[in-house]
Amino acid sequence: MPYWDMITRSFAIAWRHKYLWLLALFAGEGGGASANYSSSGQSNPTPGNVPNFASLPQQVADWFSHNLGVVVAVAVLIVLLSIAFFVLAAVCEGALVRASAEHDHERPFGLRTAWQCGVATMGAIIRFRLLLIALGLPVFIVLFGLVAGLVLAILNRNTGLAIALGGLALLVFLAAFVFAIYLSFLDRLGIRAAVLEVLGARAALVRGHRLLVKRLGRVLLVWLLSIATSIVVGICAAIVLAILVLPAIFLGVSAYTSGSGLFWLVLVVAVVILLPIVLVVEGFIVAQSSTYWTLAFRRLEIDPAPFYAYQQVPAPSPGPAT
């Protein structure tokens, strides 16, 4: 496999077609209560008093009972936003993978056609990711139960049970870590099988597992190279952002320590200017990484086949690539 060529080509594709950065960003996301304590027949608390942590659960319960409507509304809003971003991520993931493959094939392609491709594969990607969640959830539940049991054993000062649960939790954690890496490989390979080979969720999962088993050495090398590339790119991005952020930090600290009203102006200007820069850098890094894995998938195929013509969307109109 041309490993170095995949790295350089992924950077070139991500740099030339900047709409991939936008897709990459999304492909991956009342009332207050104040307590004033006073007592009758008792002395007022002094700063040296130790807080009464024993009453904390009751205070939390009282706060929830007084703000139940706000808690329910926030919970519903969070659930709805999570579902919306989950669906949006599925669309953008399919669009990003398909666009990277088309640009690797040197076909004219743009944001509108990529979005249509993402919408067409949205259902398969959602079902695929739900399958991955179903595979990983039992392991998480077991590990969470062991950790909870360990904490309870420590609180009850049951040393023998704590040691046993701690050792078992460590073994399960190591196994879960390896399993999480396996699921991450299935995610990278299976998503691309669903998009580029037009497979269903279960078939894409099987395809990703088969490709991982048959080409384990190559997949591991691709993975290690992606980690090394991410480290180098991350260091370069951190240096660039530090050059931009440090002056704003110095100005903000100086204004704050001197009590100047310019502090809030510096804060607002820094956020307005630096936040878009951070999002652009993050979008480029994620687009490059996704493109790299798309190129690797196309070169890891066990049974080489012609590049699939996408039938669910119309062919892109002629013209310069976006």
Buried (B, 14 or more C-beta within 10 A) or exposed (E): EEEEEBBEBBBEBBEEBBBBBBBBBBBEEEEEEEEEEEEEEEEEEEEEEEEEEEEEEEEEEEBEEEBEEBBEEEEEEEEEEEEEBBBBBBBBBBBBBBBBBBBBEEBBBBBBBBBBBBBBBBBBBBBBBEBBEEBBEEBEEBBEEBBEBBEEBBEEEEEEBBEBBBEBBEEBEEEBEEBEEBBEBBBBBBBBBBBBBBBBBEBBBBBBBEBBEEBEEBBEBBBEBBEEBBEEBEEEBEEEBEEBBEEBEEBBEEBBEEEEEBBEEBBEBBEEEBEEEEEBBBBBBBBBBBBBBBBBBBBBBEEEEEEEEBEEBEEBEEEEBB
